Amino acid sequence: MLDKKVTIIGLGLIGGSLARVLKERVGVSEIIAINRSLAPIKQALEDGTISHGFTDLDEYIWDSDIIFICTPVKCSIEYIDILSKNVKRDCIITDVGSTKAEIIDYINDMQKPPLFIGGHPMAGTEKTGYSSGFVHLFENAYYILSPSKTTDAASMELMIQLTKSIGAIPVVLDAQVHDRITGSISHVPHVIASALVNMVKELDSPTGEMQLLAAGGFKDITRIASSSPEMWENIISSNNEQIIQILDAFVKQLESFKDYVKNSESDRIYDFFNSAKSYRDSFSDNKKGLLDPQYQIVVDVVDKPGIIGEIATILGTNNINIKNVNVSNNREFEQGCLKITLSDSQSANIAFDLLTDKGYKVYTCR
């Protein structure tokens, strides 16, 4: 990769993090960025991440070895049309979109398609923009690679090795299989989270008691409902066939459970929860999945002046960065009341040990 010329189109969170890790850990010497707004380009040039930057496609990138398109699917297709007419034949074009079938189908239907491999790094944060990116974003995250009809063994192997070099875990999946998986574990959960919030909004009284008490677990399970509406409209639209089928399966689950409750079938109600618990408890704790992870610990503390400062000092003097601190007022199904959000799993583990050693009761969030 040292002598490869890499272009990144879209210098946001994912594109910016890709540029950083390719520069700092992989050693790519020439990284070019294309971004419609100039500010991120200036920032990336100033911090030395990229060597050149443009606000539109430029002939300087036509001889790139790899081009990452880090934009929404609709925009990616527009870029592919232009790139396919200009880049060299062995240039690998890839994307980072969370749906794959639409773009792969488009490539496969082209008369003269470019060499293309669909990509989807299962990593991100709640923040956006170049300044929010960081080198280790992709560490231990699954990175899906979906072949098109132009993908050959050599290009796929190069992308597999590249994803490993940035700390990710490559997984090769057919585009349709990918979209069914992401639809089930990411897209429809976003729909469900938003539906739950809209349900509470509709059922709430004019004085807003539900909104007042909607903390703790409810706020956690609906966290993803705060994601960008524009982004999710684009994602749902590009995976609509799978979304409809998966929603049908979800509605079937709800209808069955509704019947259990209506008919007072205690055994079936128990089995419903037990089956979910058993399957959920089997999920891996040391890999980044499709939904953005949160690294949190919960501390059981007494309500006294300076207690938050004490904990912050313990963590701060040990170089542990606290992203957020929240006092939970609704703790019906939770242990402790002080919820601390940290930047990564390592920080959460160290914080757990530090506070436990100081005599605090600390719990991990699973």
Secondary structure, 3 states (H helix, E strand, C coil): CCCCEEEEECCCHHHHHHHHHHHHHHCCCEEEEECCCHHHHHHHHHCCCCCEEECCCCHHHCCCCEEEECCCHHHHHHHHHHHHCCCCCCCEEEECCCCCHHHHHHHHHCCCCCCEEEEEECCCCCCCCHHHCCHHHHCCEEEEEEECCCCCHHHHHHHHHHHHHCCCEEEECCHHHHHHHHHHHHHHHHHHHHHHHHHHHHHCCCCCHHHHHCCHHHHHHCHHHHCCHHHHHHHHHHCHHHHHHHHHHHHHHHHHHHHHHHCCCHHHHHHHHHHHHHHHCCCCCCCECCCCCCEEEEEECCCCCCHHHHHHHHHHCCCCCEEEEEECCCCCCCCCCEEEEECCHHHHHHHHHHHHHCCCEEEECC
